[in-house]
Amino acid sequence: MYFEISQDGAGFLKAQENPNDGFYTQDIQTCIAYVFYGPEGLALVHDTGQLLVGSIVTIAKRCGRINNSYYAINPSLIRDCEIKHHRLRRERINNLLSLRKPMRKLESSLGKILCRNDGAIVISEADILSAVTDKTISRIPSGEMRHQINLLNNLFHDKNAQSIPVDVQFDEKIYTPLPAFIKILREMEQRALKEENNGDLDYRKNLDKGKQLNIFNGG
């Protein structure tokens, strides 16, 4: 079974678990998906580029001494400026993990990747299309709500602060509770109004969608 991980999220599986279990992530556009293998387990992180590097390193270290690591990009959507941004972050991750060999680059034209506990990685279009079915993928519980919380945390975060904590969505055997908001609703309302007055409706649109999904619990 592949456990789904969404943007700004991560998953960890112990090495002792089923070798055919693993992780699946999609919507790799200008993001990067990191995969780490070690004697203690497997970790996948879907990084928009705003995650705190230290929190990526923390989840990777749970794998033990890293034997193999990868980063997946979507070559048709990522731009040069984003490639540079992610490269600088990747260099910090490399140094903090003291990797014995550099991460291997993977390219996914579909923006999707599967990684298994036995070390197998599926990234080709044909293999992805045949492997991803309702029977093989365990979808994130309350996935739309979780996605919207992480999107709002990213959107309303200080620009280029790169300090959003990783949302560990799947931990060993189970999906975790929904993540917390970084900003309170009142702060987001104030920011949305300011951006709306400046002609940017994206903040208001996504905040209203969050309300429709009832993710604020009365805010």
N, C-alpha and C positions, 0 to 999 in steps of 0.2 A: 504494500500500500504506500502511495505517495501522499504526504501531508502538505497541504497547500500553505504557502507563506506569501503575504502581500507586501506592498511597498512600506519601507521603513520598519519591516519586521524581520524576525530571525527564528530559526528553529534549531534544536539540538537533539540528537539521538545518540544513545550510548552504543558503543561498538558491539556490545553483547546482544543487542536486539537483533531481530530478523534481518539477515543480510539483504533481503529483497525490499525492505522498507527504505524509505528515503523522503526527499522533499521535492516539491514542485513549485515554481514561481513563474508568473507571466507578467505582461505589461512592462518588460524591460525596454524603456524608450531612451531617455537620457540618463537613466540610472545604471548601476552596476550590481550584478549579483555575485557575491563572494561565496566560495565553497572551500571549506577547510576539513581535511582528514587528519586524524591522529590516532594513537593507540587507544584512546579513551572514547572516541566517538566522531561524529560527523556534525558539522554546523553549516548552515546556509544563512546568509544575510543579504537582504534586498535593500541596497543603499541608494537613496536619492541624491546623496552628496551633502546632506545636512545632518546626518547622524554624527554623534560624538565618536570620534575615532577610538577613544578609550573604551567605549562600550562595545564596539566591534571586536576589539582586541580581547576583552573580557570573555565574550562568548566563544571566540576562537580558542582561547587558552583552556577551555573546558575539554577540548579534544586531546589535551596533552601536547607533547612535542609534535609540531606539525610535520607530517610526512609529505603531504601533497596539498597544494592550494591552487585555486583557479579564480579567474574573474571573467565574467561573461558580459559582453556588450551587444547592443543592437547596431551594427555598422551602418544601417540605412537611416537611422534617426539621430544618433549622437553626433554633436558638432565638435569642431576642433577645440573651442574654448572649454567645453565640458570634458573632453578627453584630457586636457591639461589639468583641469580641476581634480578629476579623479586620479590622475597619475600622481599628483602631489600627495593626495590622501593615501594612496596605495603605498607610496614610499615610506610614509610614517608608519603604516601598519606593518610593512616588511621589517622595519627597524625595531619596532616595539615587540614583535614576535620573534625576532632574531631568526628569520627563516633561513634554512640551510640552502634552499634553492628558490629562485624567484617564482612568483605565481605564473601559471600558464594562462595565456589568453584564449578565450573561447568567443566565437561569434555566432549569434543567433538572429537570423533574419526574421524569425517569428516573435522574437522577444520573449522566448520561453526556454526553461531549462529544467531537466530532471536530474537528480543525483541520488544514488543509492548507497546504502550502508556498506555494500561490498566494494565500493570504489568506482562503480560504473557511472558514467555521465552520459545522458542522452540530450543531444542538442540539434541534430539534423532535422530538417523539416519533415521528412518522411517518417523518421522514427518517433518524433514528437506526436505527429498526427495519429499514428497507430497505437501509441502508448497511453495517450490521455483519453480516458473514458470514465463514465460515471462509476464504473466498478473498480477502477484503479486509483482514483483520486479521492482523498478525504478532504472535503471543502471546509473552510474555516467556519465555525459556528458564528452566527451573527456577522458574517463576513462583510456585508455592506456597511453595517454600523462601524465595525472596526476600521474599515478602509476610510470612512469619513472622519473618524476621530483623528487618525494619523494624518490625513490630508489637511485638516484644520490646524493641527499642531504644527505642521510644516509651513502652511500658508501664513499663519499669524505669528510665527517665530521671527525673531530679529533677523533681518536679511543677512545671509551668508555667515551666520553665527556658528554653524556647524556644531551645535551642542545639544541636539535632540537625542534623548536616550533611545537605545534600541528597544523596540517592542518585541520581547521574546514571546512569540505567539504559540509555539509548540515546544514543550520542555519534557524531554525523555519519553513520556508515554501519553501525555494529555495536552489538549489546548488550554491555554491560560485565560483568566478573566480579561475583559476589555481593559485597555490602557487608560490612564488618567489624562485629563487635559492639562496642558502646560499653562495656558492662560485661562482665567475665569471668564464666564460668559459676558460679563459687563465690559471687560477689557476688549473682547472681540467685537462687541457691538460698537464700541467707540471707534475702533480701528476701521471697521467696515463702513461706518458713516463717513469717516475722514476720506477713505479711499473712494467712496461713492461720489463725494463732492468733488474729487479730483478726476472723475470720469472712469474710474476702475470699478466695474460692477462684480468682479470675480469674487471678492471677499463676501459681499452681501449674498450672492447666489449660493455659495457653498455653505455659508452660515445658515441660510434659510433651509437648505437641504438637510443640514444636521438637525434642525428643529423638526422637520417633517419626519425624520427617522427617530425622533424622541430620544436623542443621545445625551441630552443635557440633564435629564431627570429633575426638571424644575429649575436648573441653573441657579 
